[in-house]
């Protein structure tokens, strides 16, 4: 989220408070709570948070915890993986031609950029040829496993991002003090 979306986010927090069952305190999130949630969720887009809040209130009545707004449930990851696979498959069918070499790849990259799906470029590089090669069922199953594993690794990396520099600093400090 961008800092200019904080007002929109605060309104969303107020709406979530109104929708939640619980104490009056839960129904009116404080400025501190709004700031805390904003800082914890700022790596996500506002649209993602809004969507995850909507999904949360379809099943639950309580005010969502930060982890519930982050999402990344197995179902969400699987839906994301299937969408990515289908997009790459369709683009490979439309634009890939072995005789054209890198020109076909470049056409797919331009199409991904025009779709606003630049984040799929590494998937294209890693899986594009295999997706185009034919054995779709096997490749799709392997792709889904790999996509899910990478999502979990990325989420863990984001959680550990603040810890690594501190640990590295302590190690260097110990070595220098010897």
C-alpha positions as CSV (number, residue, x, y, z in Angstrom):
1,X,0.0,0.0,0.0
2,X,1.1,3.5,-0.6
3,X,1.0,6.2,2.1
4,X,-1.7,8.1,0.2
5,X,-4.0,5.1,0.6
6,X,-4.0,5.3,4.4
7,X,-7.3,7.2,4.6
8,X,-9.0,4.6,2.4
9,X,-7.4,1.9,4.6
10,X,-8.7,3.7,7.8
11,X,-12.2,3.7,6.3
12,X,-11.9,0.0,5.5
13,X,-10.9,-0.6,9.1
14,X,-13.9,1.3,10.3
15,X,-16.2,-0.8,8.0
16,X,-14.6,-4.0,9.3
17,X,-15.2,-2.8,12.8
18,X,-18.9,-2.2,12.1
19,X,-19.3,-5.6,10.5
20,X,-17.6,-7.5,13.3
21,X,-19.4,-8.8,16.3
22,X,-17.8,-8.1,19.6
23,X,-17.3,-5.3,22.0
24,X,-17.7,-1.7,21.3
25,X,-14.0,-1.3,21.4
26,X,-13.6,-3.8,18.5
27,X,-16.3,-1.9,16.5
28,X,-14.2,1.3,16.6
29,X,-10.6,0.6,15.8
30,X,-8.2,3.1,17.4
31,X,-5.7,5.2,15.5
32,X,-3.0,3.0,17.1
33,X,-4.7,-0.1,15.8
34,X,-5.1,1.4,12.3
35,X,-1.4,2.5,12.2
36,X,-0.3,-0.9,13.4
37,X,-2.3,-2.8,10.8
38,X,-1.2,-0.4,8.1
39,X,2.5,-0.9,8.9
40,X,2.0,-4.7,9.1
41,X,0.1,-4.9,5.8
42,X,1.9,-2.2,3.7
43,X,3.7,-4.8,1.5
44,X,0.2,-5.8,0.1
45,X,-1.9,-3.7,-2.3
46,X,-5.0,-2.1,-1.0
47,X,-7.1,-4.2,-3.4
48,X,-5.6,-7.4,-1.9
49,X,-6.4,-6.3,1.6
50,X,-9.9,-5.3,0.6
51,X,-10.5,-8.7,-1.1
52,X,-9.1,-10.6,1.9
53,X,-11.4,-8.6,4.2
54,X,-14.4,-9.5,2.0
55,X,-13.4,-13.2,2.0
56,X,-12.9,-13.1,5.8
57,X,-16.4,-11.7,6.5
58,X,-18.0,-14.3,4.2
59,X,-17.1,-16.9,6.7
60,X,-16.4,-15.1,10.0
61,X,-18.0,-12.4,12.2
62,X,-15.0,-11.3,14.2
63,X,-12.6,-8.5,13.5
64,X,-9.8,-10.0,11.3
65,X,-6.3,-10.6,12.6
66,X,-3.4,-9.3,10.5
67,X,-2.7,-12.8,9.2
68,X,-6.3,-13.2,8.0
69,X,-5.9,-10.0,6.0
70,X,-2.6,-11.1,4.5
71,X,-4.4,-14.1,3.2
72,X,-2.2,-16.6,1.4
73,X,-4.5,-19.5,2.3
74,X,-4.1,-22.6,0.3
75,X,-7.2,-21.9,-1.7
76,X,-6.0,-18.4,-2.6
77,X,-2.5,-19.6,-3.6
78,X,-4.0,-22.4,-5.7
79,X,-6.4,-19.9,-7.5
80,X,-3.4,-17.6,-8.1
81,X,-1.3,-20.6,-9.4
82,X,-4.0,-21.8,-11.8
83,X,-4.5,-18.3,-13.1
84,X,-0.8,-17.9,-13.7
85,X,-0.6,-21.3,-15.4
86,X,-3.5,-20.5,-17.7
87,X,-2.2,-17.1,-18.7
88,X,1.3,-18.5,-19.5
89,X,-0.3,-21.4,-21.4
90,X,-2.5,-19.2,-23.4
91,X,0.3,-16.8,-24.3
92,X,2.6,-19.7,-25.2
93,X,-0.1,-21.1,-27.5
94,X,-0.7,-17.7,-29.1
95,X,2.9,-16.3,-29.5
96,X,5.5,-19.1,-29.1
97,X,7.1,-20.5,-32.2
98,X,10.4,-22.3,-31.9
99,X,11.5,-20.9,-35.3
100,X,11.2,-17.4,-34.0
101,X,13.4,-17.9,-30.9
102,X,13.6,-14.9,-28.6
103,X,11.2,-12.9,-30.8
104,X,8.3,-15.1,-29.5
105,X,9.5,-14.7,-25.9
106,X,9.7,-10.9,-26.4
107,X,6.1,-10.8,-27.8
108,X,4.9,-12.7,-24.7
109,X,6.8,-10.3,-22.4
110,X,5.1,-7.3,-24.1
111,X,1.7,-9.0,-23.7
112,X,2.4,-9.7,-20.0
113,X,3.3,-6.0,-19.5
114,X,0.2,-4.8,-21.3
115,X,-1.9,-7.1,-19.0
116,X,-0.1,-5.7,-15.9
117,X,1.3,-9.2,-15.1
118,X,5.0,-8.5,-15.1
119,X,5.4,-10.7,-12.0
120,X,4.8,-13.7,-14.3
121,X,8.0,-13.2,-16.3
122,X,10.1,-15.5,-14.1
123,X,7.4,-18.1,-14.5
124,X,7.5,-17.7,-18.2
125,X,11.3,-18.2,-18.2
126,X,11.2,-21.2,-15.9
127,X,8.0,-23.0,-17.1
128,X,7.1,-21.5,-20.5
129,X,8.7,-24.2,-22.7
130,X,7.4,-27.0,-20.5
131,X,3.9,-25.6,-20.6
132,X,4.0,-25.4,-24.4
133,X,5.6,-28.8,-24.8
134,X,2.4,-30.7,-24.4
135,X,2.0,-33.0,-21.4
136,X,-0.2,-30.4,-19.7
137,X,-1.6,-32.5,-16.8
138,X,1.8,-33.5,-15.5
139,X,3.3,-30.1,-16.0
140,X,0.3,-28.4,-14.4
141,X,0.6,-30.6,-11.3
142,X,4.3,-29.9,-11.0
143,X,3.8,-26.2,-11.6
144,X,1.1,-25.9,-8.9
145,X,3.4,-27.6,-6.3
146,X,6.3,-25.4,-7.3
147,X,4.2,-22.2,-7.2
148,X,2.8,-23.0,-3.7
149,X,6.3,-23.8,-2.4
150,X,7.6,-20.6,-3.8
151,X,4.8,-18.6,-2.2
152,X,5.5,-20.1,1.2
153,X,9.2,-19.4,0.8
154,X,8.5,-15.8,-0.2
155,X,6.2,-15.3,2.7
156,X,8.8,-16.6,5.1
157,X,11.4,-14.5,3.5
158,X,9.3,-11.4,4.1
159,X,8.7,-12.3,7.7
160,X,12.5,-12.9,8.3
161,X,13.6,-9.8,6.3
162,X,13.9,-7.6,9.4
163,X,15.8,-10.3,11.4
164,X,18.6,-11.1,8.9
165,X,20.5,-7.8,9.1
166,X,20.4,-7.8,12.9
167,X,21.7,-11.4,13.0
168,X,24.4,-10.6,10.5
169,X,25.4,-7.5,12.5
170,X,25.7,-9.6,15.7
171,X,27.9,-12.2,13.9
172,X,30.1,-9.5,12.5
173,X,30.4,-7.8,15.8
174,X,31.4,-11.1,17.6
175,X,34.0,-11.8,14.9
176,X,35.5,-8.3,15.2
177,X,35.6,-8.4,19.0
178,X,37.7,-11.6,19.0
